[in-house]
Amino acid sequence: MSLHEAARWIVTYDITEPKRGVRVHRLLKKRGIPLQYSVFLVEASSAQMHALMRELEALIAKQADDVRAYRLPANPQFDQLGPSMLPDDMLFTAHPAPTIRILHRRPKELT
């Protein structure tokens, strides 16, 4: 992967102090899609992810907090149990193109 080629990343965090946690959450909501409260899907190049991690580093206490970013493969597989944080009429789909695609769900009578 080149430095400027977009990829999908899962960014997670565990912050020990609530005020820092709110700051981290706000920053990640600007950059990605929340999958769970402290788990985000971010589309970014390696250079952009490095810059985001530097921004996060300025918000956390490195000795107490934990922030991680995992690059997803081009065509990830995933399963889901329980409700999604995405709106009911939207679905995240895995697609080999390096973009985040959110498609409207088909009406139940078509599935």
GROMACS elastic network, one bead per residue, 0.5 to 0.9 nm:
[ bonds ]
;  ai    aj funct       b0    kb
    1     4     6  0.81547   500
    1     5     6  0.63779   500
    1     6     6  0.85443   500
    1     7     6  0.84490   500
    1    45     6  0.87165   500
    1    46     6  0.81398   500
    2     5     6  0.52789   500
    2     6     6  0.85728   500
    2    45     6  0.79642   500
    2    46     6  0.75026   500
    3     6     6  0.85187   500
    3    45     6  0.61891   500
    3    46     6  0.50472   500
    3    47     6  0.55524   500
    3    48     6  0.86151   500
    4    44     6  0.83524   500
    4    46     6  0.63067   500
    4    47     6  0.62059   500
    4    48     6  0.78389   500
    5    44     6  0.78580   500
    5    45     6  0.50816   500
    5    46     6  0.72905   500
    5    47     6  0.88394   500
    5    98     6  0.82623   500
    6    43     6  0.63819   500
    6    46     6  0.74556   500
    6    48     6  0.87739   500
    6    98     6  0.58493   500
    6    99     6  0.74801   500
    7    42     6  0.82715   500
    7    43     6  0.55808   500
    7    44     6  0.55408   500
    7    45     6  0.57985   500
    7    46     6  0.78480   500
    7    71     6  0.70874   500
    7    72     6  0.73201   500
    7    73     6  0.82424   500
    7    74     6  0.75541   500
    7    97     6  0.88542   500
    7    98     6  0.52918   500
    7    99     6  0.72783   500
    8    41     6  0.67990   500
    8    42     6  0.57259   500
    8    44     6  0.64513   500
    8    45     6  0.83621   500
    8    70     6  0.85568   500
    8    71     6  0.60348   500
    8    72     6  0.55411   500
    8    73     6  0.77984   500
    8    74     6  0.78971   500
    8    98     6  0.68159   500
    8    99     6  0.73830   500
    8   100     6  0.74684   500
    9    40     6  0.80559   500
    9    41     6  0.57250   500
    9    42     6  0.51003   500
    9    43     6  0.61803   500
    9    44     6  0.73262   500
    9    49     6  0.84329   500
    9    69     6  0.62718   500
    9    70     6  0.53382   500
    9    72     6  0.55036   500
    9    73     6  0.89674   500
   10    39     6  0.68337   500
   10    40     6  0.56492   500
   10    42     6  0.63164   500
   10    43     6  0.89167   500
   10    68     6  0.80867   500
   10    69     6  0.55681   500
   10    70     6  0.50968   500
   10    71     6  0.64571   500
   10    72     6  0.70422   500
   11    28     6  0.83891   500
   11    32     6  0.88947   500
   11    38     6  0.81059   500
   11    39     6  0.57616   500
   11    40     6  0.51339   500
   11    41     6  0.64028   500
   11    42     6  0.70420   500
   11    67     6  0.72491   500
   11    68     6  0.56154   500
   11    70     6  0.64096   500
   11    71     6  0.87692   500
   12    38     6  0.55612   500
   12    40     6  0.63984   500
   12    66     6  0.81815   500
   12    67     6  0.57442   500
   12    68     6  0.53086   500
   12    69     6  0.64741   500
   12    70     6  0.85442   500
   13    21     6  0.84098   500
   13    24     6  0.82281   500
   13    25     6  0.87758   500
   13    38     6  0.55367   500
   13    39     6  0.69076   500
   13    65     6  0.76751   500
   13    66     6  0.55347   500
   13    68     6  0.63234   500
   13    69     6  0.88880   500
   14    21     6  0.78203   500
   14    38     6  0.71522   500
   14    65     6  0.59073   500
   14    66     6  0.51047   500
   14    67     6  0.64848   500
   15    18     6  0.71874   500
   15    20     6  0.67905   500
   15    21     6  0.52720   500
   15    24     6  0.83951   500
   15    60     6  0.74633   500
   15    61     6  0.83060   500
   15    64     6  0.73766   500
   15    66     6  0.63260   500
   15    67     6  0.79980   500
   16    20     6  0.78845   500
   16    21     6  0.73826   500
   16    61     6  0.86104   500
   16    64     6  0.64179   500
   16    65     6  0.58965   500
   16    66     6  0.86905   500
   17    20     6  0.56060   500
   17    21     6  0.62372   500
   17    22     6  0.89315   500
   17    61     6  0.89380   500
   17    64     6  0.87943   500
   17    65     6  0.83776   500
   18    22     6  0.62214   500
   18    23     6  0.87470   500
   19    22     6  0.52118   500
   19    23     6  0.64677   500
   19    24     6  0.88060   500
   20    23     6  0.51098   500
   20    24     6  0.62218   500
   20    25     6  0.85612   500
   20    59     6  0.64396   500
   20    60     6  0.62819   500
   20    61     6  0.83426   500
   21    24     6  0.51588   500
   21    25     6  0.60581   500
   21    26     6  0.85923   500
   21    38     6  0.89285   500
   21    59     6  0.87323   500
   21    60     6  0.81688   500
   22    25     6  0.50408   500
   22    26     6  0.61047   500
   22    27     6  0.86499   500
   23    26     6  0.52016   500
   23    27     6  0.62936   500
   23    28     6  0.87045   500
   23    56     6  0.89614   500
   23    59     6  0.69832   500
   23    60     6  0.88891   500
   24    27     6  0.52513   500
   24    28     6  0.62354   500
   24    29     6  0.86331   500
   24    56     6  0.65805   500
   24    59     6  0.66699   500
   24    60     6  0.77544   500
   25    28     6  0.52269   500
   25    29     6  0.60974   500
   25    30     6  0.87753   500
   25    37     6  0.80201   500
   25    38     6  0.71649   500
   26    29     6  0.51647   500
   26    30     6  0.65416   500
   27    30     6  0.53277   500
   27    31     6  0.66726   500
   27    32     6  0.88537   500
   27    52     6  0.89492   500
   27    55     6  0.85983   500
   27    56     6  0.79473   500
   28    31     6  0.50027   500
   28    32     6  0.57619   500
   28    33     6  0.79678   500
   28    34     6  0.80052   500
   28    40     6  0.70100   500
   28    42     6  0.82107   500
   28    52     6  0.87768   500
   28    56     6  0.87959   500
   29    32     6  0.54339   500
   29    33     6  0.64025   500
   29    34     6  0.66243   500
   29    40     6  0.78345   500
   30    33     6  0.83611   500
   31    40     6  0.87752   500
   31    41     6  0.86648   500
   31    42     6  0.63169   500
   31    43     6  0.79971   500
   31    44     6  0.88442   500
   31    52     6  0.85570   500
   32    40     6  0.59146   500
   32    41     6  0.53678   500
   32    43     6  0.69301   500
   33    39     6  0.86028   500
   33    40     6  0.53995   500
   33    41     6  0.50947   500
   33    42     6  0.65240   500
   33    86     6  0.82787   500
   34    37     6  0.65260   500
   34    38     6  0.75370   500
   34    39     6  0.60255   500
   34    41     6  0.63875   500
   34    42     6  0.88554   500
   34    85     6  0.68712   500
   34    86     6  0.76693   500
   35    38     6  0.79288   500
   35    39     6  0.54974   500
   35    40     6  0.53255   500
   35    41     6  0.66655   500
   35    84     6  0.71357   500
   35    85     6  0.57736   500
   35    86     6  0.71136   500
   36    40     6  0.69280   500
   36    84     6  0.78194   500
   36    85     6  0.62448   500
   37    40     6  0.79554   500
   37    85     6  0.83679   500
   41   100     6  0.86328   500
   42    49     6  0.85843   500
   42   100     6  0.84122   500
   43    48     6  0.89938   500
   43    49     6  0.85818   500
   43    98     6  0.78983   500
   43    99     6  0.68804   500
   43   100     6  0.67866   500
   44    47     6  0.77922   500
   44    48     6  0.54710   500
   44    49     6  0.57699   500
   45    48     6  0.50590   500
   45    49     6  0.60589   500
   45    50     6  0.84761   500
   46    49     6  0.50588   500
   46    50     6  0.60669   500
   46    51     6  0.86244   500
   47    50     6  0.51127   500
   47    51     6  0.63286   500
   47    52     6  0.87172   500
   48    51     6  0.50528   500
   48    52     6  0.61593   500
   48    53     6  0.86266   500
   49    53     6  0.60915   500
   49    54     6  0.85433   500
   49    69     6  0.83354   500
   50    53     6  0.51626   500
   50    54     6  0.62930   500
   50    55     6  0.87883   500
   51    54     6  0.50814   500
   51    55     6  0.63641   500
   51    56     6  0.87346   500
   52    55     6  0.50353   500
   52    56     6  0.62108   500
   52    57     6  0.85249   500
   53    57     6  0.59619   500
   53    58     6  0.86884   500
   53    67     6  0.83739   500
   53    68     6  0.87111   500
   53    69     6  0.83137   500
   54    58     6  0.65006   500
   55    58     6  0.53380   500
   55    59     6  0.68489   500
   56    59     6  0.51373   500
   56    60     6  0.64556   500
   56    67     6  0.79226   500
   57    60     6  0.55001   500
   57    61     6  0.77998   500
   57    62     6  0.73271   500
   57    67     6  0.84275   500
   58    61     6  0.82201   500
   60    63     6  0.87774   500
   60    64     6  0.81388   500
   60    65     6  0.62125   500
   60    66     6  0.82132   500
   60    67     6  0.85267   500
   61    64     6  0.55128   500
   61    65     6  0.55475   500
   61    66     6  0.85502   500
   62    65     6  0.55859   500
   62    66     6  0.72642   500
   63    66     6  0.84385   500
   72    75     6  0.79370   500
   72    76     6  0.65161   500
   73    76     6  0.55104   500
   73    96     6  0.86072   500
   74    94     6  0.83670   500
   74    95     6  0.73409   500
   74    97     6  0.70241   500
   74    98     6  0.68232   500
   75    94     6  0.59868   500
   75    95     6  0.57134   500
   75    97     6  0.81337   500
   76    94     6  0.60326   500
   76    95     6  0.78535   500
   76    96     6  0.82127   500
   77    94     6  0.69682   500
   78    94     6  0.81320   500
   80    83     6  0.82362   500
   80    84     6  0.80551   500
   81    84     6  0.84034   500
   83    86     6  0.86250   500
   83    88     6  0.88141   500
   84    87     6  0.74747   500
   84    88     6  0.77315   500
   84    91     6  0.89772   500
   85    88     6  0.84534   500
   86    89     6  0.82129   500
   86    90     6  0.64339   500
   86    91     6  0.72029   500
   86    92     6  0.81935   500
   87    90     6  0.55396   500
   87    91     6  0.80579   500
   88    91     6  0.78137   500
   88   104     6  0.89864   500
   88   105     6  0.82427   500
   89   103     6  0.83430   500
   89   104     6  0.55639   500
   89   105     6  0.56008   500
   89   106     6  0.85124   500
   90   102     6  0.61589   500
   90   103     6  0.56371   500
   90   105     6  0.56732   500
   91   101     6  0.83740   500
   91   102     6  0.54820   500
   91   103     6  0.54880   500
   91   104     6  0.62882   500
   91   105     6  0.61248   500
   92   100     6  0.75870   500
   92   101     6  0.61598   500
   92   103     6  0.67200   500
   93   100     6  0.79057   500
   93   101     6  0.61421   500
   93   102     6  0.64945   500
   93   103     6  0.74135   500
   94    97     6  0.87520   500
   94   100     6  0.81333   500
   94   101     6  0.77287   500
   95    98     6  0.76357   500
   95    99     6  0.77819   500
   95   100     6  0.80606   500
   95   101     6  0.75510   500
   96    99     6  0.82445   500
   97   100     6  0.83153   500
  103   106     6  0.89681   500
  105   108     6  0.84497   500
  106   109     6  0.80471   500
  106   110     6  0.61860   500
  106   111     6  0.65395   500
  107   110     6  0.55690   500
  107   111     6  0.69057   500
  108   111     6  0.53528   500
